[in-house]
Amino acid sequence: MGDGTVTPGKSGGKRESLGAAPPVYAIIKDVGEIHSRLLDHRPIIQGEIRYFVKEFEEKRGLREGRVLENLKNIILETNYQTLPKCEQVLHGSLKEALGRLQAANDKIHTLQQREQEARELQVGKLLAGEQQRMANWEAFMQEQHNKRTEVDEEHRKAMERLKEQYAEMEKDLAKYASF
C-alpha cells in the first residue's frame, strides 16, 4: 500500500516508504489555497474595511465634519431664532383669529336672540289671533243659538196663532155649516 500506512501482518511493523506522500500533501495544500482564495473572504473584507476607514477619516473626515458643523449651526439658529419668531407670529395670528371668531360668535348669538324673540313674538301673535278667532267663534255660535231660540219662539208663537186661527175658522165654519 503506498499511502504511508502500516499494514498489519507484515513483518516487523515497518512503514512503507513515504515517497508517495508528498503529492497528497501538495494536493491538500493546493485545495487549502484554492479554498482560501475562493471561499475565505476575510482578508479581502479586512482590506476593504481598512481602505474605507482610511478614506473616511483622511479624505472625507474634514468635509463631513464641516457638514456636521454647518448642520449644528443651522439647528441652533433654528432653535434660538427662527422658532421663537415663528412662535411669536403664530401666537399673534392666533390671538387675532380668536378675537375675530369671538366677535363673529357674539354677532351670531345676537342674531339668534333676535330671531328667537321674533319667533316668540310671531307665536304670541298667532296665539292671540287664534284666541280672538276662538272668542269670535264662541260669540258667533252663541248669537246663532240665540237667533235659533228666537226663531223657534217666533215659530212656536206663529204656530199657536195659526192653531187659534184655524180653531176659530173651524168654529165659524161649524156655525155656517149648521145653517
MDTraj code that builds the backbone (N, CA, C; nanometers):
import mdtraj as md
import numpy as np

residues = "MET GLY ASP GLY THR VAL THR PRO GLY LYS SER GLY GLY LYS ARG GLU SER LEU GLY ALA ALA PRO PRO VAL TYR ALA ILE ILE LYS ASP VAL GLY GLU ILE HIS SER ARG LEU LEU ASP HIS ARG PRO ILE ILE GLN GLY GLU ILE ARG TYR PHE VAL LYS GLU PHE GLU GLU LYS ARG GLY LEU ARG GLU GLY ARG VAL LEU GLU ASN LEU LYS ASN ILE ILE LEU GLU THR ASN TYR GLN THR LEU PRO LYS CYS GLU GLN VAL LEU HIS GLY SER LEU LYS GLU ALA LEU GLY ARG LEU GLN ALA ALA ASN ASP LYS ILE HIS THR LEU GLN GLN ARG GLU GLN GLU ALA ARG GLU LEU GLN VAL GLY LYS LEU LEU ALA GLY GLU GLN GLN ARG MET ALA ASN TRP GLU ALA PHE MET GLN GLU GLN HIS ASN LYS ARG THR GLU VAL ASP GLU GLU HIS ARG LYS ALA MET GLU ARG LEU LYS GLU GLN TYR ALA GLU MET GLU LYS ASP LEU ALA LYS TYR ALA SER PHE".split()
xyz = np.array([
    [0.0843, -0.1167, 0.0000],
    [0.0000, 0.0000, 0.0000],
    [0.0882, 0.1220, 0.0000],
    [0.0749, 0.2014, -0.0808],
    [0.1671, 0.3125, -0.0924],
    [0.1139, 0.4405, -0.0373],
    [0.0313, 0.4335, 0.0668],
    [-0.0237, 0.5573, 0.1213],
    [0.0385, 0.5936, 0.2536],
    [0.1400, 0.5226, 0.2970],
    [0.2131, 0.5557, 0.4182],
    [0.1500, 0.4984, 0.5398],
    [0.0707, 0.3945, 0.5293],
    [0.0076, 0.3356, 0.6454],
    [0.0795, 0.2078, 0.6792],
    [0.0658, 0.1683, 0.7998],
    [0.1291, 0.0449, 0.8465],
    [0.0328, -0.0674, 0.8183],
    [0.0828, -0.1715, 0.7603],
    [-0.0032, -0.2852, 0.7298],
    [0.0184, -0.3895, 0.8346],
    [-0.0854, -0.4322, 0.8983],
    [-0.0709, -0.5359, 0.9984],
    [-0.0464, -0.6696, 0.9309],
    [0.0243, -0.7474, 0.9960],
    [0.0510, -0.8805, 0.9441],
    [0.1801, -0.8880, 0.8673],
    [0.2480, -0.7843, 0.8387],
    [0.3772, -0.7903, 0.7714],
    [0.4837, -0.7890, 0.8767],
    [0.5867, -0.8315, 0.8420],
    [0.6932, -0.8499, 0.9399],
    [0.7497, -0.7180, 0.9859],
    [0.7701, -0.7104, 1.1140],
    [0.8417, -0.6015, 1.1769],
    [0.7593, -0.4756, 1.1897],
    [0.6413, -0.4643, 1.1376],
    [0.5578, -0.3462, 1.1506],
    [0.6208, -0.2261, 1.0859],
    [0.6915, -0.2417, 0.9783],
    [0.7572, -0.1305, 0.9120],
    [0.6565, -0.0529, 0.8293],
    [0.6874, 0.0682, 0.8147],
    [0.6041, 0.1525, 0.7298],
    [0.6556, 0.1430, 0.5890],
    [0.5609, 0.1711, 0.5015],
    [0.6058, 0.1743, 0.3639],
    [0.6760, 0.3058, 0.3418],
    [0.7365, 0.3189, 0.2365],
    [0.8130, 0.4398, 0.2117],
    [0.7184, 0.5585, 0.1894],
    [0.7650, 0.6761, 0.2249],
    [0.6836, 0.7964, 0.2154],
    [0.7033, 0.8664, 0.0833],
    [0.7432, 0.8007, -0.0150],
    [0.7674, 0.8609, -0.1454],
    [0.6398, 0.9082, -0.2107],
    [0.5272, 0.8469, -0.1870],
    [0.4017, 0.8851, -0.2479],
    [0.3305, 0.9945, -0.1672],
    [0.3738, 1.0221, -0.0487],
    [0.3089, 1.1177, 0.0402],
    [0.3191, 1.2612, -0.0083],
    [0.4320, 1.3064, -0.0601],
    [0.4370, 1.4472, -0.0979],
    [0.3291, 1.4879, -0.1979],
    [0.2919, 1.4106, -0.2958],
    [0.1863, 1.4578, -0.3845],
    [0.0531, 1.4764, -0.3099],
    [0.0198, 1.3961, -0.2095],
    [-0.1043, 1.4106, -0.1351],
    [-0.0989, 1.5410, -0.0549],
    [0.0144, 1.5673, 0.0083],
    [0.0286, 1.6905, 0.0844],
    [0.0202, 1.8113, -0.0077],
    [0.0744, 1.7981, -0.1247],
    [0.0692, 1.9082, -0.2207],
    [-0.0746, 1.9339, -0.2645],
    [-0.1483, 1.8257, -0.2832],
    [-0.2893, 1.8410, -0.3230],
    [-0.3677, 1.9076, -0.2104],
    [-0.3441, 1.8644, -0.0858],
    [-0.4135, 1.9240, 0.0285],
    [-0.3771, 2.0700, 0.0397],
    [-0.2497, 2.0994, 0.0191],
    [-0.2048, 2.2375, 0.0256],
    [-0.2725, 2.3200, -0.0841],
    [-0.2802, 2.2658, -0.2048],
    [-0.3447, 2.3366, -0.3161],
    [-0.4950, 2.3569, -0.2899],
    [-0.5595, 2.2535, -0.2359],
    [-0.7019, 2.2647, -0.2042],
    [-0.7228, 2.3731, -0.0979],
    [-0.6371, 2.3770, 0.0036],
    [-0.6465, 2.4804, 0.1071],
    [-0.6273, 2.6192, 0.0481],
    [-0.5312, 2.6303, -0.0437],
    [-0.5052, 2.7586, -0.1074],
    [-0.6245, 2.8017, -0.1931],
    [-0.6801, 2.7075, -0.2690],
    [-0.7988, 2.7378, -0.3514],
    [-0.9146, 2.7772, -0.2609],
    [-0.9293, 2.7038, -0.1511],
    [-1.0363, 2.7347, -0.0566],
    [-1.0197, 2.8757, -0.0018],
    [-0.8990, 2.9110, 0.0370],
    [-0.8772, 3.0439, 0.0944],
    [-0.8975, 3.1527, -0.0093],
    [-0.8641, 3.1261, -0.1364],
    [-0.8832, 3.2282, -0.2393],
    [-1.0295, 3.2416, -0.2799],
    [-1.0996, 3.1300, -0.2929],
    [-1.2367, 3.1350, -0.3420],
    [-1.3408, 3.1555, -0.2313],
    [-1.3203, 3.0925, -0.1198],
    [-1.4254, 3.0921, -0.0192],
    [-1.3950, 3.1737, 0.1054],
    [-1.2719, 3.1986, 0.1357],
    [-1.2362, 3.2756, 0.2554],
    [-1.2166, 3.4212, 0.2147],
    [-1.3174, 3.5034, 0.2467],
    [-1.3143, 3.6431, 0.2048],
    [-1.2648, 3.7370, 0.3136],
    [-1.2242, 3.6843, 0.4255],
    [-1.1807, 3.7691, 0.5367],
    [-1.0660, 3.8621, 0.4984],
    [-0.9639, 3.8168, 0.4326],
    [-0.8552, 3.9103, 0.4001],
    [-0.9013, 4.0228, 0.3086],
    [-0.9873, 3.9915, 0.2144],
    [-1.0346, 4.0944, 0.1206],
    [-1.1230, 4.1935, 0.1944],
    [-1.2130, 4.1425, 0.2788],
    [-1.3024, 4.2301, 0.3537],
    [-1.2235, 4.3183, 0.4494],
    [-1.1238, 4.2613, 0.5154],
    [-1.0413, 4.3411, 0.6067],
    [-0.9704, 4.4510, 0.5305],
    [-0.9231, 4.4206, 0.4104],
    [-0.8565, 4.5227, 0.3283],
    [-0.9546, 4.6327, 0.2898],
    [-1.0756, 4.5958, 0.2529],
    [-1.1767, 4.6954, 0.2163],
    [-1.2146, 4.7814, 0.3361],
    [-1.2248, 4.7197, 0.4522],
    [-1.2579, 4.7950, 0.5739],
    [-1.1478, 4.8959, 0.6042],
    [-1.0234, 4.8500, 0.5962],
    [-0.9112, 4.9427, 0.6204],
    [-0.9147, 5.0581, 0.5202],
    [-0.9421, 5.0274, 0.3924],
    [-0.9472, 5.1305, 0.2886],
    [-1.0613, 5.2295, 0.3178],
    [-1.1790, 5.1782, 0.3560],
    [-1.2937, 5.2643, 0.3854],
    [-1.2642, 5.3563, 0.5029],
    [-1.2100, 5.2987, 0.6110],
    [-1.1779, 5.3801, 0.7286],
    [-1.0755, 5.4867, 0.6921],
    [-0.9745, 5.4492, 0.6180],
    [-0.8716, 5.5450, 0.5770],
    [-0.9336, 5.6537, 0.4900],
    [-1.0159, 5.6145, 0.3950],
    [-1.0817, 5.7101, 0.3055],
    [-1.1707, 5.8054, 0.3849],
    [-1.2510, 5.7520, 0.4756],
    [-1.3437, 5.8337, 0.5521],
    [-1.2701, 5.9265, 0.6468],
    [-1.1725, 5.8722, 0.7189],
    [-1.1035, 5.9541, 0.8183],
    [-1.0151, 6.0589, 0.7546],
    [-0.9434, 6.0229, 0.6512],
    [-0.8464, 6.1170, 0.5957],
    [-0.9090, 6.2127, 0.4963],
    [-0.9812, 6.1601, 0.3992],
    [-1.0306, 6.2456, 0.2914],
    [-1.1653, 6.3075, 0.3240],
    [-1.2551, 6.2265, 0.3745],
    [-1.3901, 6.2772, 0.3989],
    [-1.4077, 6.3327, 0.5392],
    [-1.3214, 6.3000, 0.6276],
    [-1.3364, 6.3397, 0.7670],
    [-1.3551, 6.4884, 0.7840],
    [-1.2724, 6.5683, 0.7205],
    [-1.2841, 6.7129, 0.7344],
    [-1.4119, 6.7640, 0.6686],
    [-1.4406, 6.7118, 0.5501],
    [-1.5611, 6.7558, 0.4796],
    [-1.6861, 6.7178, 0.5583],
    [-1.6937, 6.5961, 0.6091],
    [-1.8075, 6.5521, 0.6879],
    [-1.8167, 6.6323, 0.8179],
    [-1.7040, 6.6625, 0.8767],
    [-1.7021, 6.7447, 0.9977],
    [-1.7576, 6.8832, 0.9708],
    [-1.7189, 6.9420, 0.8558],
    [-1.7718, 7.0740, 0.8206],
    [-1.9226, 7.0672, 0.7967],
    [-1.9657, 6.9627, 0.7285],
    [-2.1099, 6.9468, 0.7032],
    [-2.1843, 6.9333, 0.8357],
    [-2.1312, 6.8527, 0.9263],
    [-2.1953, 6.8350, 1.0569],
    [-2.1956, 6.9650, 1.1368],
    [-2.0859, 7.0402, 1.1293],
    [-2.0784, 7.1690, 1.1990],
    [-2.1805, 7.2668, 1.1421],
    [-2.1953, 7.2693, 1.0080],
    [-2.2944, 7.3564, 0.9443],
    [-2.4369, 7.3158, 0.9877],
    [-2.4609, 7.1858, 0.9920],
    [-2.5922, 7.1382, 1.0366],
    [-2.6187, 7.1787, 1.1811],
    [-2.5171, 7.1676, 1.2639],
    [-2.5314, 7.2071, 1.4040],
    [-2.5643, 7.3557, 1.4134],
    [-2.4952, 7.4387, 1.3342],
    [-2.5209, 7.5832, 1.3356],
    [-2.6622, 7.6147, 1.2869],
    [-2.7053, 7.5458, 1.1824],
    [-2.8407, 7.5677, 1.1306],
    [-2.9439, 7.5288, 1.2358],
    [-2.9223, 7.4177, 1.3034],
    [-3.0156, 7.3720, 1.4067],
    [-3.0198, 7.4710, 1.5222],
    [-2.9037, 7.5198, 1.5644],
    [-2.9000, 7.6174, 1.6729],
    [-2.9706, 7.7466, 1.6328],
    [-2.9453, 7.7929, 1.5107],
    [-3.0113, 7.9140, 1.4623],
    [-3.1628, 7.8941, 1.4568],
    [-3.2032, 7.7770, 1.4110],
    [-3.3465, 7.7473, 1.4039],
    [-3.4071, 7.7445, 1.5438],
    [-3.3398, 7.6802, 1.6372],
    [-3.3929, 7.6682, 1.7729],
    [-3.4002, 7.8015, 1.8453],
    [-3.2988, 7.8846, 1.8307],
    [-3.2921, 8.0061, 1.9117],
    [-3.3415, 8.1315, 1.8409],
    [-3.3558, 8.1284, 1.7080],
    [-3.4004, 8.2489, 1.6387],
    [-3.5295, 8.2261, 1.5607],
    [-3.5273, 8.1290, 1.4733],
    [-3.6413, 8.1103, 1.3823],
    [-3.7646, 8.0610, 1.4564],
    [-3.7483, 7.9603, 1.5396],
    [-3.8646, 7.9054, 1.6114],
    [-3.9302, 8.0078, 1.7037],
    [-3.8539, 8.0863, 1.7823],
    [-3.9223, 8.1878, 1.8646],
    [-3.9972, 8.2916, 1.7804],
    [-3.9396, 8.3328, 1.6658],
    [-4.0094, 8.4287, 1.5797],
    [-4.1381, 8.3671, 1.5256],
    [-4.1283, 8.2435, 1.4793],
    [-4.2465, 8.1741, 1.4270],
    [-4.3521, 8.1589, 1.5361],
    [-4.3067, 8.1254, 1.6547],
    [-4.3992, 8.1072, 1.7675],
    [-4.4684, 8.2387, 1.8013],
    [-4.3915, 8.3480, 1.7995],
    [-4.4474, 8.4790, 1.8300],
    [-4.5506, 8.5186, 1.7239],
    [-4.5168, 8.4995, 1.5969],
    [-4.6104, 8.5314, 1.4884],
    [-4.7341, 8.4439, 1.4990],
    [-4.7129, 8.3176, 1.5291],
    [-4.8240, 8.2240, 1.5410],
    [-4.9172, 8.2653, 1.6541],
    [-4.8618, 8.3007, 1.7689],
    [-4.9455, 8.3426, 1.8818],
    [-5.0215, 8.4705, 1.8477],
    [-4.9537, 8.5651, 1.7810],
    [-5.0217, 8.6884, 1.7406],
    [-5.1357, 8.6594, 1.6444],
    [-5.1091, 8.5748, 1.5478],
    [-5.2131, 8.5411, 1.4498],
    [-5.3272, 8.4653, 1.5164],
    [-5.2923, 8.3765, 1.6081],
    [-5.3973, 8.3009, 1.6772],
    [-5.4831, 8.3924, 1.7639],
    [-5.4189, 8.4890, 1.8313],
    [-5.4960, 8.5822, 1.9128],
    [-5.5912, 8.6635, 1.8253],
    [-5.5404, 8.7095, 1.7109],
    [-5.6243, 8.7867, 1.6187],
    [-5.7399, 8.7004, 1.5669],
    [-5.7077, 8.5786, 1.5265],
    [-5.8116, 8.4881, 1.4759],
    [-5.9128, 8.4562, 1.5858],
    [-5.8638, 8.4353, 1.7073],
    [-5.9531, 8.4071, 1.8195],
    [-6.0448, 8.5262, 1.8462],
    [-5.9890, 8.6477, 1.8386],
    [-6.0704, 8.7683, 1.8570],
    [-6.1790, 8.7793, 1.7508],
    [-6.1410, 8.7539, 1.6259],
    [-6.2396, 8.7593, 1.5176],
    [-6.3473, 8.6527, 1.5358],
    [-6.3035, 8.5346, 1.5734],
    [-6.4010, 8.4269, 1.5960],
    [-6.4960, 8.4618, 1.7106],
    [-6.4423, 8.5224, 1.8157],
    [-6.5263, 8.5611, 1.9290],
    [-6.6264, 8.6676, 1.8866],
    [-6.5810, 8.7663, 1.8062],
    [-6.6718, 8.8708, 1.7585],
    [-6.7805, 8.8100, 1.6698],
    [-6.7400, 8.7189, 1.5811],
    [-6.8390, 8.6531, 1.4947],
    [-6.9365, 8.5711, 1.5780],
    [-6.8857, 8.5053, 1.6793],
    [-6.9713, 8.4254, 1.7670],
    [-7.0710, 8.5150, 1.8402],
    [-7.0252, 8.6312, 1.8874],
    [-7.1147, 8.7248, 1.9549],
    [-7.2232, 8.7755, 1.8607],
    [-7.1843, 8.8082, 1.7353],
    [-7.2826, 8.8550, 1.6376],
    [-7.3853, 8.7464, 1.6082],
    [-7.3379, 8.6262, 1.5921],
    [-7.4297, 8.5148, 1.5647],
    [-7.5241, 8.4945, 1.6831],
    [-7.4691, 8.5051, 1.8040],
    [-7.5530, 8.4895, 1.9241],
    [-7.6605, 8.5980, 1.9285],
    [-7.6215, 8.7216, 1.8965],
    [-7.7172, 8.8323, 1.8939],
    [-7.8254, 8.8074, 1.7896],
    [-7.7825, 8.7630, 1.6698],
    [-7.8798, 8.7337, 1.5639],
    [-7.9744, 8.6213, 1.6065],
    [-7.9208, 8.5215, 1.6719],
    [-8.0045, 8.4113, 1.7183],
    [-8.1059, 8.4607, 1.8216],
    [-8.0613, 8.5483, 1.9109],
    [-8.1537, 8.6021, 2.0111],
    [-8.2651, 8.6824, 1.9437],
    [-8.2274, 8.7659, 1.8453],
    [-8.3281, 8.8453, 1.7744],
    [-8.4273, 8.7543, 1.7020],
    [-8.3732, 8.6531, 1.6377],
    [-8.4597, 8.5594, 1.5663],
    [-8.5522, 8.4867, 1.6637],
    [-8.4989, 8.4480, 1.7784],
    [-8.5812, 8.3804, 1.8795],
    [-8.6904, 8.4735, 1.9304],
    [-8.6550, 8.5997, 1.9560],
    [-8.7551, 8.6972, 2.0010],
    [-8.8614, 8.7185, 1.8945],
    [-8.8182, 8.7273, 1.7672],
    [-8.9144, 8.7456, 1.6583],
    [-9.0072, 8.6242, 1.6497],
    [-8.9506, 8.5047, 1.6646],
    [-9.0336, 8.3836, 1.6622],
    [-9.1336, 8.3850, 1.7768],
    [-9.0850, 8.4201, 1.8963],
    [-9.1743, 8.4233, 2.0120],
    [-9.2851, 8.5263, 1.9923],
    [-9.2492, 8.6434, 1.9348],
    [-9.3490, 8.7465, 1.9074],
    [-9.4506, 8.6957, 1.8059],
    [-9.4006, 8.6295, 1.7006],
    [-9.4898, 8.5762, 1.5983],
    [-9.5800, 8.4677, 1.6569],
    [-9.5233, 8.3814, 1.7390],
    [-9.6040, 8.2778, 1.8034],
    [-9.7072, 8.3416, 1.8948],
    [-9.6667, 8.4463, 1.9673],
    [-9.7612, 8.5181, 2.0541],
    [-9.8748, 8.5785, 1.9724],
    [-9.8408, 8.6406, 1.8584],
    [-9.9446, 8.6986, 1.7727],
    [-10.0378, 8.5893, 1.7201],
    [-9.9762, 8.4774, 1.6787],
    [-10.0583, 8.3671, 1.6285],
    [-10.1526, 8.3152, 1.7368],
    [-10.0989, 8.3000, 1.8584],
    [-10.1832, 8.2525, 1.9683],
    [-10.2928, 8.3536, 2.0006],
    [-10.2570, 8.4826, 2.0001],
    [-10.3578, 8.5859, 2.0277],
    [-10.4635, 8.5855, 1.9177],
    [-10.4198, 8.5724, 1.7920],
    [-10.5159, 8.5668, 1.6807],
    [-10.6048, 8.4444, 1.6924],
    [-10.5466, 8.3331, 1.7308],
    [-10.6257, 8.2105, 1.7463],
    [-10.7250, 8.2262, 1.8606],
    [-10.6814, 8.2862, 1.9708],
    [-10.7733, 8.3084, 2.0834],
    [-10.8857, 8.4043, 2.0430],
    [-10.8499, 8.5068, 1.9664],
    [-10.9513, 8.6021, 1.9195],
    [-11.0518, 8.5315, 1.8286],
    [-10.9990, 8.4467, 1.7386],
    [-11.0891, 8.3721, 1.6495],
    [-11.1784, 8.2776, 1.7306],
    [-11.1184, 8.2140, 1.8314],
    [-11.1988, 8.1243, 1.9154],
    [-11.3069, 8.2037, 1.9890],
    [-11.2723, 8.3215, 2.0399],
    [-11.3709, 8.4053, 2.1098],
    [-11.4781, 8.4504, 2.0110],
    [-11.4372, 8.4937, 1.8910],
    [-11.5335, 8.5342, 1.7884],
    [-11.6237, 8.4165, 1.7515],
    [-11.5653, 8.2987, 1.7408],
    [-11.6440, 8.1802, 1.7062],
    [-11.7443, 8.1485, 1.8165],
    [-11.6993, 8.1569, 1.9409],
    [-11.7903, 8.1325, 2.0530],
    [-11.9041, 8.2346, 2.0522],
    [-11.8694, 8.3620, 2.0280],
    [-11.9715, 8.4668, 2.0230],
    [-12.0678, 8.4395, 1.9076],
    [-12.0144, 8.4015, 1.7936],
    [-12.0965, 8.3701, 1.6770],
    [-12.1902, 8.2536, 1.7075],
    [-12.1347, 8.1488, 1.7661],
    [-12.2160, 8.0320, 1.7984],
    [-12.3242, 8.0688, 1.9008],
    [-12.2906, 8.1544, 1.9994],
    [-12.3894, 8.1992, 2.0979],
    [-12.4977, 8.2806, 2.0303],
    [-12.4551, 8.3691, 1.9396],
    [-12.5508, 8.4521, 1.8660],
    [-12.6429, 8.3629, 1.7816],
    [-12.5836, 8.2631, 1.7163],
    [-12.6652, 8.1718, 1.6362],
    [-12.7643, 8.0956, 1.7236],
    [-12.7171, 8.0555, 1.8405],
    [-12.8051, 7.9847, 1.9335],
    [-12.9195, 8.0754, 1.9767],
    [-12.8855, 8.2015, 2.0080],
    [-12.9881, 8.2977, 2.0493],
    [-13.0883, 8.3213, 1.9360],
    [-13.0365, 8.3392, 1.8138],
    [-13.1251, 8.3615, 1.6992],
    [-13.2131, 8.2395, 1.6759],
    [-13.1561, 8.1213, 1.6885],
    [-13.2340, 7.9999, 1.6696],
    [-13.3446, 7.9925, 1.7749],
    [-13.3069, 8.0301, 1.8982],
    [-13.4058, 8.0300, 2.0055],
    [-13.5170, 8.1288, 1.9721],
    [-13.4797, 8.2479, 1.9238],
    [-13.5792, 8.3491, 1.8866],
    [-13.6679, 8.2977, 1.7731],
    [-13.6017, 8.2418, 1.6725],
    [-13.6774, 8.1913, 1.5575],
    [-13.7692, 8.0791, 1.6029],
    [-13.7179, 7.9891, 1.6885],
    [-13.8019, 7.8801, 1.7388],
    [-13.9211, 7.9361, 1.8182],
    [-13.8916, 8.0406, 1.8987],
    [-14.0000, 8.1033, 1.9782],
    [-14.1020, 8.1672, 1.8857],
    [-14.0556, 8.2422, 1.7855],
    [-14.1468, 8.3058, 1.6905],
    [-14.2278, 8.1989, 1.6169],
    [-14.1593, 8.0908, 1.5808],
    [-14.2273, 7.9827, 1.5101],
    [-14.3339, 7.9206, 1.5996],
    [-14.2993, 7.8977, 1.7245],
    [-14.3954, 7.8402, 1.8190],
    [-14.5159, 7.9331, 1.8337],
    [-14.4900, 8.0663, 1.8497],
    [-14.5992, 8.1634, 1.8631],
    [-14.6843, 8.1658, 1.7363],
    [-14.6132, 8.1635, 1.6228],
    [-14.6872, 8.1650, 1.4962],
    [-14.7715, 8.0393, 1.4851],
    [-14.7204, 7.9279, 1.5268],
    [-14.7970, 7.8032, 1.5228],
    [-14.9193, 7.8130, 1.6157],
    [-14.9008, 7.8702, 1.7301],
    [-15.0130, 7.8853, 1.8232],
    [-15.1181, 7.9766, 1.7624],
    [-15.0751, 8.0891, 1.7024],
    [-15.1698, 8.1803, 1.6376],
    [-15.2452, 8.1095, 1.5255],
    [-15.1669, 8.0346, 1.4477],
    [-15.2322, 7.9616, 1.3394],
    [-15.3307, 7.8590, 1.3936],
    [-15.2931, 7.7903, 1.5006],
    [-15.3845, 7.6922, 1.5610],
    [-15.5104, 7.7623, 1.6087],
    [-15.4914, 7.8777, 1.6752],
    [-15.6078, 7.9523, 1.7237],
    [-15.6930, 7.9992, 1.6062],
    [-15.6228, 8.0496, 1.5023],
    [-15.6945, 8.0990, 1.3851],
    [-15.7704, 7.9834, 1.3195],
    [-15.7055, 7.8693, 1.3059],
    [-15.7751, 7.7545, 1.2455],
    [-15.8885, 7.7048, 1.3373],
    [-15.8638, 7.7133, 1.4656],
    [-15.9707, 7.6711, 1.5583],
    [-16.0916, 7.7644, 1.5430],
    [-16.0676, 7.8960, 1.5315],
    [-16.1761, 7.9920, 1.5126],
    [-16.2417, 7.9703, 1.3773],
    [-16.1636, 7.9449, 1.2787],
    [-16.2177, 7.9224, 1.1452],
    [-16.3056, 7.7958, 1.1466],
    [-16.2677, 7.6977, 1.2215],
    [-16.3478, 7.5759, 1.2311],
    [-16.4801, 7.6062, 1.3033],
    [-16.4683, 7.6904, 1.4045],
    [-16.5903, 7.7275, 1.4766],
    [-16.6838, 7.8039, 1.3803],
    [-16.6267, 7.8997, 1.3116],
    [-16.7068, 7.9781, 1.2160],
    [-16.7606, 7.8844, 1.1081],
    [-16.6851, 7.7984, 1.0632],
    [-16.7264, 7.7043, 0.9599],
    [-16.8354, 7.6114, 1.0149],
    [-16.8212, 7.5756, 1.1402],
    [-16.9235, 7.4919, 1.2012],
    [-17.0516, 7.5716, 1.2193],
    [-17.0463, 7.6998, 1.2441],
    [-17.1630, 7.7851, 1.2542],
    [-17.2316, 7.7906, 1.1206],
    [-17.1552, 7.8129, 1.0189],
    [-17.2139, 7.8250, 0.8865],
    [-17.2562, 7.6878, 0.8356],
    [-17.2019, 7.5890, 0.8803],
    [-17.2404, 7.4567, 0.8307],
    [-17.3682, 7.4116, 0.8986],
    [-17.4022, 7.4630, 1.0087],
    [-17.5247, 7.4243, 1.0755],
    [-17.6432, 7.4973, 1.0147],
    [-17.6298, 7.5875, 0.9351],
    [-17.7413, 7.6590, 0.8762],
    [-17.7917, 7.5808, 0.7670],
])
top = md.Topology()
chain = top.add_chain()
for i, resn in enumerate(residues, 1):
    res = top.add_residue(resn, chain, resSeq=i)
    for name in ("N", "CA", "C"):
        top.add_atom(name, md.element.get_by_symbol(name[0]), res)
traj = md.Trajectory(xyz[None], top)
